[in-house]
Every structure is written in structure tokens, then in C-alpha cells.
Amino acid sequence: MADEKVSHTTECQSDSHTEHLCYITSQDLHLSDKQDYDVLVKDPKFECEHCGRVANSDMNLCRPVSL
């Protein structure tokens, strides 16, 4: 299960989907750019209704809701 990748949602129609955490993690950018990823998730204020990821900006989630 550790090797299983969580895919990003294909339902997201946003032009900025490549900035969403689900896309970032599906491309392993959270591993290769850990410091940049940590900035996005530090002090989270929003959660994605689709995948459950949290971020400090609603711009980094497909379906953000306030925490």
C-alpha cells in the first residue's frame, strides 16, 4: 500500500489545476520539492471536499471549504 499513489481528480475544471495539491502529489512534487510543498500546507485554513487534503490557500484545492 505504501507504493499506491492517490490520483488527482479528473473532475476539476479549473485552469489552475496544476497548482492543486492533488495534482502536485500525483506528480510526486511533494517529494522532490518538499520545502515548497510544506509552505502550501503549513497552517491550513481550507480542506478539499474531494480528497480531504488541507492547505493554507483555497487556490491549492479543487473543492475548498473553510476549516
Distance bins in CASP14 RR format, pairs under 12 A and 6 or more apart:
PFRMAT RR
TARGET T0000
AUTHOR 0000-0000-0000
RMODE 2
METHOD distances of the structure
MODEL  1
3 28 0 0 0 0 0 1 0 0 0 0 0
4 26 0 0 0 0 0 1 0 0 0 0 0
5 22 0 0 0 0 0 1 0 0 0 0 0
5 25 0 0 0 0 1 0 0 0 0 0 0
5 26 1 0 0 1 0 0 0 0 0 0 0
5 27 0 0 0 0 1 0 0 0 0 0 0
5 28 0 0 0 0 1 0 0 0 0 0 0
5 30 0 0 0 0 0 1 0 0 0 0 0
5 31 0 0 0 0 0 1 0 0 0 0 0
6 21 0 0 0 0 0 1 0 0 0 0 0
6 22 1 0 0 1 0 0 0 0 0 0 0
6 23 0 0 0 0 0 1 0 0 0 0 0
6 24 0 0 0 0 0 1 0 0 0 0 0
6 25 1 0 0 1 0 0 0 0 0 0 0
6 26 1 0 0 1 0 0 0 0 0 0 0
6 27 0 0 0 0 0 1 0 0 0 0 0
6 28 0 0 0 0 0 1 0 0 0 0 0
6 30 0 0 0 0 0 1 0 0 0 0 0
6 48 0 0 0 0 0 1 0 0 0 0 0
6 50 0 0 0 0 0 1 0 0 0 0 0
6 51 1 0 0 1 0 0 0 0 0 0 0
6 52 0 0 0 0 0 1 0 0 0 0 0
6 53 0 0 0 0 1 0 0 0 0 0 0
7 22 1 0 0 1 0 0 0 0 0 0 0
7 23 0 0 0 0 1 0 0 0 0 0 0
7 25 0 0 0 0 1 0 0 0 0 0 0
7 26 1 0 1 0 0 0 0 0 0 0 0
7 27 0 0 0 0 0 1 0 0 0 0 0
7 50 0 0 0 0 0 1 0 0 0 0 0
7 51 0 0 0 0 1 0 0 0 0 0 0
8 14 0 0 0 0 0 1 0 0 0 0 0
8 17 1 0 0 1 0 0 0 0 0 0 0
8 18 0 0 0 0 1 0 0 0 0 0 0
8 19 0 0 0 0 0 1 0 0 0 0 0
8 20 1 0 0 1 0 0 0 0 0 0 0
8 21 0 0 0 0 1 0 0 0 0 0 0
8 22 1 1 0 0 0 0 0 0 0 0 0
8 23 1 0 1 0 0 0 0 0 0 0 0
8 24 0 0 0 0 1 0 0 0 0 0 0
8 25 1 0 0 1 0 0 0 0 0 0 0
8 26 1 0 1 0 0 0 0 0 0 0 0
8 27 0 0 0 0 1 0 0 0 0 0 0
8 28 0 0 0 0 0 1 0 0 0 0 0
8 29 0 0 0 0 0 1 0 0 0 0 0
8 30 0 0 0 0 0 1 0 0 0 0 0
8 48 0 0 0 0 0 1 0 0 0 0 0
8 50 0 0 0 0 1 0 0 0 0 0 0
8 51 1 0 0 1 0 0 0 0 0 0 0
8 53 0 0 0 0 0 1 0 0 0 0 0
8 61 0 0 0 0 0 1 0 0 0 0 0
8 62 0 0 0 0 1 0 0 0 0 0 0
9 17 0 0 0 0 1 0 0 0 0 0 0
9 20 0 0 0 0 1 0 0 0 0 0 0
9 21 0 0 0 0 0 1 0 0 0 0 0
9 22 1 0 1 0 0 0 0 0 0 0 0
9 23 0 0 0 0 1 0 0 0 0 0 0
9 25 0 0 0 0 0 1 0 0 0 0 0
9 26 0 0 0 0 1 0 0 0 0 0 0
9 48 0 0 0 0 1 0 0 0 0 0 0
9 49 0 0 0 0 0 1 0 0 0 0 0
9 50 1 0 1 0 0 0 0 0 0 0 0
9 51 1 0 0 1 0 0 0 0 0 0 0
9 52 0 0 0 0 0 1 0 0 0 0 0
9 53 0 0 0 0 0 1 0 0 0 0 0
9 61 0 0 0 0 0 1 0 0 0 0 0
9 62 1 0 1 0 0 0 0 0 0 0 0
9 63 0 0 0 0 1 0 0 0 0 0 0
10 17 0 0 0 0 1 0 0 0 0 0 0
10 20 0 0 0 0 0 1 0 0 0 0 0
10 22 0 0 0 0 0 1 0 0 0 0 0
10 23 0 0 0 0 0 1 0 0 0 0 0
10 26 0 0 0 0 0 1 0 0 0 0 0
10 50 0 0 0 0 0 1 0 0 0 0 0
10 62 0 0 0 0 0 1 0 0 0 0 0
11 17 0 0 0 0 0 1 0 0 0 0 0
11 20 0 0 0 0 0 1 0 0 0 0 0
11 22 0 0 0 0 0 1 0 0 0 0 0
11 48 0 0 0 0 0 1 0 0 0 0 0
11 49 0 0 0 0 0 1 0 0 0 0 0
11 50 1 0 0 1 0 0 0 0 0 0 0
11 51 0 0 0 0 0 1 0 0 0 0 0
11 62 1 0 0 1 0 0 0 0 0 0 0
11 63 0 0 0 0 1 0 0 0 0 0 0
12 18 0 0 0 0 0 1 0 0 0 0 0
12 19 0 0 0 0 0 1 0 0 0 0 0
12 20 1 0 0 1 0 0 0 0 0 0 0
12 21 0 0 0 0 0 1 0 0 0 0 0
12 22 1 0 0 1 0 0 0 0 0 0 0
12 23 0 0 0 0 1 0 0 0 0 0 0
12 26 0 0 0 0 0 1 0 0 0 0 0
12 48 0 0 0 0 1 0 0 0 0 0 0
12 49 0 0 0 0 0 1 0 0 0 0 0
12 50 1 0 0 1 0 0 0 0 0 0 0
12 51 0 0 0 0 0 1 0 0 0 0 0
12 60 0 0 0 0 0 1 0 0 0 0 0
12 61 0 0 0 0 1 0 0 0 0 0 0
12 62 1 0 1 0 0 0 0 0 0 0 0
12 63 1 0 0 1 0 0 0 0 0 0 0
12 64 0 0 0 0 0 1 0 0 0 0 0
13 20 0 0 0 0 0 1 0 0 0 0 0
13 62 0 0 0 0 1 0 0 0 0 0 0
13 63 0 0 0 0 0 1 0 0 0 0 0
14 20 1 0 0 1 0 0 0 0 0 0 0
14 22 0 0 0 0 0 1 0 0 0 0 0
14 23 0 0 0 0 1 0 0 0 0 0 0
14 48 0 0 0 0 0 1 0 0 0 0 0
14 50 0 0 0 0 0 1 0 0 0 0 0
14 58 0 0 0 0 0 1 0 0 0 0 0
14 59 0 0 0 0 1 0 0 0 0 0 0
14 60 0 0 0 0 0 1 0 0 0 0 0
14 61 0 0 0 0 1 0 0 0 0 0 0
14 62 1 0 0 1 0 0 0 0 0 0 0
14 63 0 0 0 0 1 0 0 0 0 0 0
14 64 0 0 0 0 0 1 0 0 0 0 0
15 59 0 0 0 0 0 1 0 0 0 0 0
16 23 0 0 0 0 1 0 0 0 0 0 0
16 24 0 0 0 0 0 1 0 0 0 0 0
16 57 0 0 0 0 0 1 0 0 0 0 0
16 58 0 0 0 0 0 1 0 0 0 0 0
16 59 1 0 0 1 0 0 0 0 0 0 0
16 60 0 0 0 0 1 0 0 0 0 0 0
16 61 0 0 0 0 0 1 0 0 0 0 0
16 62 0 0 0 0 0 1 0 0 0 0 0
17 23 1 0 1 0 0 0 0 0 0 0 0
17 24 0 0 0 0 0 1 0 0 0 0 0
17 26 0 0 0 0 0 1 0 0 0 0 0
17 27 0 0 0 0 0 1 0 0 0 0 0
17 50 0 0 0 0 0 1 0 0 0 0 0
17 59 0 0 0 0 0 1 0 0 0 0 0
17 60 0 0 0 0 0 1 0 0 0 0 0
17 61 0 0 0 0 0 1 0 0 0 0 0
17 62 1 0 0 1 0 0 0 0 0 0 0
17 63 0 0 0 0 0 1 0 0 0 0 0
18 24 1 0 0 1 0 0 0 0 0 0 0
18 26 0 0 0 0 0 1 0 0 0 0 0
18 27 0 0 0 0 1 0 0 0 0 0 0
18 29 0 0 0 0 1 0 0 0 0 0 0
18 59 0 0 0 0 0 1 0 0 0 0 0
18 60 0 0 0 0 0 1 0 0 0 0 0
18 62 0 0 0 0 0 1 0 0 0 0 0
19 27 0 0 0 0 0 1 0 0 0 0 0
19 29 0 0 0 0 0 1 0 0 0 0 0
19 36 0 0 0 0 0 1 0 0 0 0 0
19 37 0 0 0 0 0 1 0 0 0 0 0
19 40 0 0 0 0 1 0 0 0 0 0 0
19 55 0 0 0 0 0 1 0 0 0 0 0
19 57 0 0 0 0 1 0 0 0 0 0 0
19 58 0 0 0 0 0 1 0 0 0 0 0
19 59 1 0 0 1 0 0 0 0 0 0 0
19 60 1 0 1 0 0 0 0 0 0 0 0
19 61 0 0 0 0 1 0 0 0 0 0 0
19 62 0 0 0 0 0 1 0 0 0 0 0
20 26 0 0 0 0 1 0 0 0 0 0 0
20 27 0 0 0 0 0 1 0 0 0 0 0
20 29 0 0 0 0 0 1 0 0 0 0 0
20 30 0 0 0 0 0 1 0 0 0 0 0
20 40 0 0 0 0 1 0 0 0 0 0 0
20 46 0 0 0 0 0 1 0 0 0 0 0
20 48 1 0 0 1 0 0 0 0 0 0 0
20 50 0 0 0 0 1 0 0 0 0 0 0
20 51 0 0 0 0 1 0 0 0 0 0 0
20 52 0 0 0 0 0 1 0 0 0 0 0
20 53 0 0 0 0 1 0 0 0 0 0 0
20 55 0 0 0 0 1 0 0 0 0 0 0
20 57 0 0 0 0 0 1 0 0 0 0 0
20 58 0 0 0 0 0 1 0 0 0 0 0
20 59 0 0 0 0 1 0 0 0 0 0 0
20 60 1 0 1 0 0 0 0 0 0 0 0
20 61 1 0 1 0 0 0 0 0 0 0 0
20 62 1 0 1 0 0 0 0 0 0 0 0
20 63 0 0 0 0 1 0 0 0 0 0 0
20 64 0 0 0 0 1 0 0 0 0 0 0
21 27 0 0 0 0 0 1 0 0 0 0 0
21 29 0 0 0 0 1 0 0 0 0 0 0
21 30 1 0 0 1 0 0 0 0 0 0 0
21 36 0 0 0 0 0 1 0 0 0 0 0
21 37 0 0 0 0 1 0 0 0 0 0 0
21 38 0 0 0 0 0 1 0 0 0 0 0
21 39 0 0 0 0 0 1 0 0 0 0 0
21 40 1 0 0 1 0 0 0 0 0 0 0
21 41 1 0 0 1 0 0 0 0 0 0 0
21 44 0 0 0 0 0 1 0 0 0 0 0
21 46 0 0 0 0 0 1 0 0 0 0 0
21 47 0 0 0 0 0 1 0 0 0 0 0
21 48 1 0 0 1 0 0 0 0 0 0 0
21 50 0 0 0 0 0 1 0 0 0 0 0
21 51 1 0 0 1 0 0 0 0 0 0 0
21 52 0 0 0 0 1 0 0 0 0 0 0
21 53 1 0 1 0 0 0 0 0 0 0 0
21 54 0 0 0 0 1 0 0 0 0 0 0
21 55 1 0 1 0 0 0 0 0 0 0 0
21 56 0 0 0 0 0 1 0 0 0 0 0
21 57 0 0 0 0 0 1 0 0 0 0 0
21 58 0 0 0 0 0 1 0 0 0 0 0
21 59 0 0 0 0 0 1 0 0 0 0 0
21 60 1 0 1 0 0 0 0 0 0 0 0
21 61 1 0 0 1 0 0 0 0 0 0 0
21 62 0 0 0 0 1 0 0 0 0 0 0
21 63 0 0 0 0 0 1 0 0 0 0 0
21 64 0 0 0 0 0 1 0 0 0 0 0
22 29 0 0 0 0 0 1 0 0 0 0 0
22 30 0 0 0 0 0 1 0 0 0 0 0
22 40 0 0 0 0 0 1 0 0 0 0 0
22 48 1 0 0 1 0 0 0 0 0 0 0
22 49 0 0 0 0 0 1 0 0 0 0 0
22 50 1 0 0 1 0 0 0 0 0 0 0
22 51 1 0 1 0 0 0 0 0 0 0 0
22 52 0 0 0 0 1 0 0 0 0 0 0
22 53 1 0 0 1 0 0 0 0 0 0 0
22 54 0 0 0 0 0 1 0 0 0 0 0
22 55 0 0 0 0 0 1 0 0 0 0 0
22 60 0 0 0 0 1 0 0 0 0 0 0
22 61 1 0 0 1 0 0 0 0 0 0 0
22 62 1 0 0 1 0 0 0 0 0 0 0
22 63 0 0 0 0 0 1 0 0 0 0 0
22 64 0 0 0 0 0 1 0 0 0 0 0
23 29 0 0 0 0 1 0 0 0 0 0 0
23 30 0 0 0 0 0 1 0 0 0 0 0
23 37 0 0 0 0 0 1 0 0 0 0 0
23 40 0 0 0 0 0 1 0 0 0 0 0
23 48 0 0 0 0 0 1 0 0 0 0 0
23 50 0 0 0 0 0 1 0 0 0 0 0
23 51 0 0 0 0 0 1 0 0 0 0 0
23 53 0 0 0 0 0 1 0 0 0 0 0
23 60 0 0 0 0 1 0 0 0 0 0 0
23 61 0 0 0 0 0 1 0 0 0 0 0
23 62 0 0 0 0 1 0 0 0 0 0 0
24 30 1 0 1 0 0 0 0 0 0 0 0
24 31 0 0 0 0 0 1 0 0 0 0 0
24 32 0 0 0 0 0 1 0 0 0 0 0
24 33 0 0 0 0 1 0 0 0 0 0 0
24 34 0 0 0 0 0 1 0 0 0 0 0
24 36 0 0 0 0 1 0 0 0 0 0 0
24 37 1 0 0 1 0 0 0 0 0 0 0
24 38 0 0 0 0 0 1 0 0 0 0 0
24 39 0 0 0 0 0 1 0 0 0 0 0
24 40 1 0 0 1 0 0 0 0 0 0 0
24 41 0 0 0 0 1 0 0 0 0 0 0
24 51 0 0 0 0 0 1 0 0 0 0 0
24 53 0 0 0 0 1 0 0 0 0 0 0
24 55 0 0 0 0 1 0 0 0 0 0 0
24 60 1 0 0 1 0 0 0 0 0 0 0
24 61 0 0 0 0 0 1 0 0 0 0 0
24 62 0 0 0 0 0 1 0 0 0 0 0
25 31 0 0 0 0 1 0 0 0 0 0 0
25 32 0 0 0 0 0 1 0 0 0 0 0
25 33 0 0 0 0 0 1 0 0 0 0 0
25 34 0 0 0 0 0 1 0 0 0 0 0
25 37 0 0 0 0 1 0 0 0 0 0 0
25 40 0 0 0 0 0 1 0 0 0 0 0
25 41 0 0 0 0 0 1 0 0 0 0 0
25 48 0 0 0 0 0 1 0 0 0 0 0
25 51 0 0 0 0 1 0 0 0 0 0 0
25 52 0 0 0 0 0 1 0 0 0 0 0
25 53 1 0 0 1 0 0 0 0 0 0 0
25 55 0 0 0 0 0 1 0 0 0 0 0
25 60 0 0 0 0 0 1 0 0 0 0 0
25 61 0 0 0 0 0 1 0 0 0 0 0
26 51 0 0 0 0 0 1 0 0 0 0 0
26 53 0 0 0 0 0 1 0 0 0 0 0
26 62 0 0 0 0 0 1 0 0 0 0 0
27 33 0 0 0 0 1 0 0 0 0 0 0
27 37 0 0 0 0 0 1 0 0 0 0 0
28 34 0 0 0 0 0 1 0 0 0 0 0
28 37 0 0 0 0 0 1 0 0 0 0 0
29 35 0 0 0 0 0 1 0 0 0 0 0
29 36 1 0 0 1 0 0 0 0 0 0 0
29 37 1 0 0 1 0 0 0 0 0 0 0
29 38 0 0 0 0 0 1 0 0 0 0 0
29 40 0 0 0 0 0 1 0 0 0 0 0
29 60 0 0 0 0 0 1 0 0 0 0 0
30 36 0 0 0 0 1 0 0 0 0 0 0
30 37 1 0 1 0 0 0 0 0 0 0 0
30 38 0 0 0 0 1 0 0 0 0 0 0
30 39 0 0 0 0 0 1 0 0 0 0 0
30 40 0 0 0 0 1 0 0 0 0 0 0
30 41 0 0 0 0 1 0 0 0 0 0 0
30 53 0 0 0 0 0 1 0 0 0 0 0
30 55 0 0 0 0 0 1 0 0 0 0 0
30 60 0 0 0 0 0 1 0 0 0 0 0
31 37 0 0 0 0 1 0 0 0 0 0 0
31 38 0 0 0 0 0 1 0 0 0 0 0
33 39 0 0 0 0 1 0 0 0 0 0 0
33 40 0 0 0 0 1 0 0 0 0 0 0
34 40 0 0 0 0 0 1 0 0 0 0 0
34 41 0 0 0 0 0 1 0 0 0 0 0
34 42 0 0 0 0 0 1 0 0 0 0 0
35 41 0 0 0 0 0 1 0 0 0 0 0
35 42 0 0 0 0 0 1 0 0 0 0 0
36 42 0 0 0 0 0 1 0 0 0 0 0
36 60 0 0 0 0 0 1 0 0 0 0 0
37 53 0 0 0 0 0 1 0 0 0 0 0
37 55 0 0 0 0 0 1 0 0 0 0 0
37 56 0 0 0 0 0 1 0 0 0 0 0
37 60 0 0 0 0 1 0 0 0 0 0 0
38 44 0 0 0 0 0 1 0 0 0 0 0
38 55 0 0 0 0 0 1 0 0 0 0 0
38 56 0 0 0 0 0 1 0 0 0 0 0
39 55 0 0 0 0 0 1 0 0 0 0 0
39 56 0 0 0 0 1 0 0 0 0 0 0
39 57 0 0 0 0 1 0 0 0 0 0 0
39 60 0 0 0 0 0 1 0 0 0 0 0
40 46 0 0 0 0 0 1 0 0 0 0 0
40 53 0 0 0 0 1 0 0 0 0 0 0
40 54 0 0 0 0 1 0 0 0 0 0 0
40 55 1 0 1 0 0 0 0 0 0 0 0
40 56 1 0 0 1 0 0 0 0 0 0 0
40 57 1 0 0 1 0 0 0 0 0 0 0
40 58 0 0 0 0 0 1 0 0 0 0 0
40 59 0 0 0 0 1 0 0 0 0 0 0
40 60 1 0 1 0 0 0 0 0 0 0 0
40 61 0 0 0 0 1 0 0 0 0 0 0
41 47 0 0 0 0 0 1 0 0 0 0 0
41 48 0 0 0 0 0 1 0 0 0 0 0
41 52 0 0 0 0 0 1 0 0 0 0 0
41 53 1 0 0 1 0 0 0 0 0 0 0
41 54 1 0 0 1 0 0 0 0 0 0 0
41 55 1 0 1 0 0 0 0 0 0 0 0
41 56 1 0 0 1 0 0 0 0 0 0 0
41 57 0 0 0 0 1 0 0 0 0 0 0
41 60 0 0 0 0 1 0 0 0 0 0 0
41 61 0 0 0 0 0 1 0 0 0 0 0
42 54 0 0 0 0 1 0 0 0 0 0 0
42 55 0 0 0 0 1 0 0 0 0 0 0
42 56 1 0 0 1 0 0 0 0 0 0 0
42 57 0 0 0 0 0 1 0 0 0 0 0
42 60 0 0 0 0 0 1 0 0 0 0 0
43 54 0 0 0 0 1 0 0 0 0 0 0
43 55 0 0 0 0 1 0 0 0 0 0 0
43 56 1 0 1 0 0 0 0 0 0 0 0
43 57 0 0 0 0 0 1 0 0 0 0 0
43 67 0 0 0 0 0 1 0 0 0 0 0
44 52 0 0 0 0 0 1 0 0 0 0 0
44 53 0 0 0 0 1 0 0 0 0 0 0
44 54 1 1 0 0 0 0 0 0 0 0 0
44 55 1 0 1 0 0 0 0 0 0 0 0
44 56 1 0 1 0 0 0 0 0 0 0 0
44 57 0 0 0 0 1 0 0 0 0 0 0
44 58 0 0 0 0 0 1 0 0 0 0 0
44 60 0 0 0 0 1 0 0 0 0 0 0
44 61 0 0 0 0 1 0 0 0 0 0 0
44 64 0 0 0 0 0 1 0 0 0 0 0
44 65 0 0 0 0 0 1 0 0 0 0 0
44 66 0 0 0 0 0 1 0 0 0 0 0
44 67 1 0 0 1 0 0 0 0 0 0 0
45 54 0 0 0 0 1 0 0 0 0 0 0
45 55 1 0 0 1 0 0 0 0 0 0 0
45 56 1 0 1 0 0 0 0 0 0 0 0
45 57 1 0 0 1 0 0 0 0 0 0 0
45 58 1 0 0 1 0 0 0 0 0 0 0
45 59 0 0 0 0 0 1 0 0 0 0 0
45 60 0 0 0 0 0 1 0 0 0 0 0
45 61 0 0 0 0 0 1 0 0 0 0 0
45 64 0 0 0 0 1 0 0 0 0 0 0
45 65 0 0 0 0 0 1 0 0 0 0 0
45 66 1 0 0 1 0 0 0 0 0 0 0
45 67 1 0 1 0 0 0 0 0 0 0 0
46 52 0 0 0 0 0 1 0 0 0 0 0
46 53 0 0 0 0 1 0 0 0 0 0 0
46 54 1 0 0 1 0 0 0 0 0 0 0
46 55 1 0 1 0 0 0 0 0 0 0 0
46 56 1 0 0 1 0 0 0 0 0 0 0
46 57 1 0 0 1 0 0 0 0 0 0 0
46 58 1 0 1 0 0 0 0 0 0 0 0
46 59 0 0 0 0 1 0 0 0 0 0 0
46 60 1 0 0 1 0 0 0 0 0 0 0
46 61 1 0 1 0 0 0 0 0 0 0 0
46 62 0 0 0 0 0 1 0 0 0 0 0
46 63 0 0 0 0 1 0 0 0 0 0 0
46 64 1 0 1 0 0 0 0 0 0 0 0
46 65 1 0 0 1 0 0 0 0 0 0 0
46 66 1 0 0 1 0 0 0 0 0 0 0
46 67 1 0 0 1 0 0 0 0 0 0 0
47 53 1 0 0 1 0 0 0 0 0 0 0
47 54 1 0 1 0 0 0 0 0 0 0 0
47 55 0 0 0 0 1 0 0 0 0 0 0
47 56 0 0 0 0 0 1 0 0 0 0 0
47 58 0 0 0 0 1 0 0 0 0 0 0
47 60 0 0 0 0 0 1 0 0 0 0 0
47 61 1 0 0 1 0 0 0 0 0 0 0
47 62 0 0 0 0 0 1 0 0 0 0 0
47 63 0 0 0 0 1 0 0 0 0 0 0
47 64 1 0 0 1 0 0 0 0 0 0 0
47 65 1 0 1 0 0 0 0 0 0 0 0
47 66 0 0 0 0 1 0 0 0 0 0 0
47 67 1 0 1 0 0 0 0 0 0 0 0
48 54 1 0 0 1 0 0 0 0 0 0 0
48 55 1 0 0 1 0 0 0 0 0 0 0
48 57 0 0 0 0 0 1 0 0 0 0 0
48 58 0 0 0 0 1 0 0 0 0 0 0
48 59 0 0 0 0 0 1 0 0 0 0 0
48 60 0 0 0 0 1 0 0 0 0 0 0
48 61 1 0 1 0 0 0 0 0 0 0 0
48 62 1 0 1 0 0 0 0 0 0 0 0
48 63 1 0 1 0 0 0 0 0 0 0 0
48 64 1 0 0 1 0 0 0 0 0 0 0
48 65 1 0 0 1 0 0 0 0 0 0 0
48 66 0 0 0 0 0 1 0 0 0 0 0
48 67 0 0 0 0 0 1 0 0 0 0 0
49 58 0 0 0 0 0 1 0 0 0 0 0
49 61 0 0 0 0 1 0 0 0 0 0 0
49 62 0 0 0 0 1 0 0 0 0 0 0
49 63 1 1 0 0 0 0 0 0 0 0 0
49 64 1 0 0 1 0 0 0 0 0 0 0
49 65 1 0 1 0 0 0 0 0 0 0 0
49 66 0 0 0 0 0 1 0 0 0 0 0
49 67 0 0 0 0 0 1 0 0 0 0 0
50 61 0 0 0 0 1 0 0 0 0 0 0
50 62 1 0 1 0 0 0 0 0 0 0 0
50 63 1 0 1 0 0 0 0 0 0 0 0
50 64 0 0 0 0 1 0 0 0 0 0 0
50 65 0 0 0 0 0 1 0 0 0 0 0
51 60 0 0 0 0 0 1 0 0 0 0 0
51 61 0 0 0 0 1 0 0 0 0 0 0
51 62 1 0 0 1 0 0 0 0 0 0 0
51 63 0 0 0 0 1 0 0 0 0 0 0
51 64 0 0 0 0 0 1 0 0 0 0 0
52 61 0 0 0 0 1 0 0 0 0 0 0
52 62 0 0 0 0 1 0 0 0 0 0 0
52 63 0 0 0 0 1 0 0 0 0 0 0
52 64 0 0 0 0 0 1 0 0 0 0 0
52 65 0 0 0 0 1 0 0 0 0 0 0
52 67 0 0 0 0 0 1 0 0 0 0 0
53 60 0 0 0 0 1 0 0 0 0 0 0
53 61 1 0 0 1 0 0 0 0 0 0 0
53 62 0 0 0 0 1 0 0 0 0 0 0
53 63 0 0 0 0 0 1 0 0 0 0 0
53 64 0 0 0 0 1 0 0 0 0 0 0
53 65 0 0 0 0 0 1 0 0 0 0 0
53 67 0 0 0 0 0 1 0 0 0 0 0
54 60 0 0 0 0 1 0 0 0 0 0 0
54 61 0 0 0 0 1 0 0 0 0 0 0
54 64 0 0 0 0 1 0 0 0 0 0 0
54 65 0 0 0 0 0 1 0 0 0 0 0
54 66 0 0 0 0 0 1 0 0 0 0 0
54 67 1 0 0 1 0 0 0 0 0 0 0
55 61 1 0 1 0 0 0 0 0 0 0 0
55 62 0 0 0 0 0 1 0 0 0 0 0
55 63 0 0 0 0 0 1 0 0 0 0 0
55 64 1 0 0 1 0 0 0 0 0 0 0
55 65 0 0 0 0 0 1 0 0 0 0 0
55 66 0 0 0 0 0 1 0 0 0 0 0
55 67 0 0 0 0 1 0 0 0 0 0 0
56 64 0 0 0 0 0 1 0 0 0 0 0
56 66 0 0 0 0 0 1 0 0 0 0 0
56 67 0 0 0 0 0 1 0 0 0 0 0
57 64 0 0 0 0 1 0 0 0 0 0 0
57 66 0 0 0 0 0 1 0 0 0 0 0
58 64 1 1 0 0 0 0 0 0 0 0 0
58 65 0 0 0 0 1 0 0 0 0 0 0
58 66 0 0 0 0 1 0 0 0 0 0 0
58 67 0 0 0 0 0 1 0 0 0 0 0
61 67 0 0 0 0 0 1 0 0 0 0 0
END
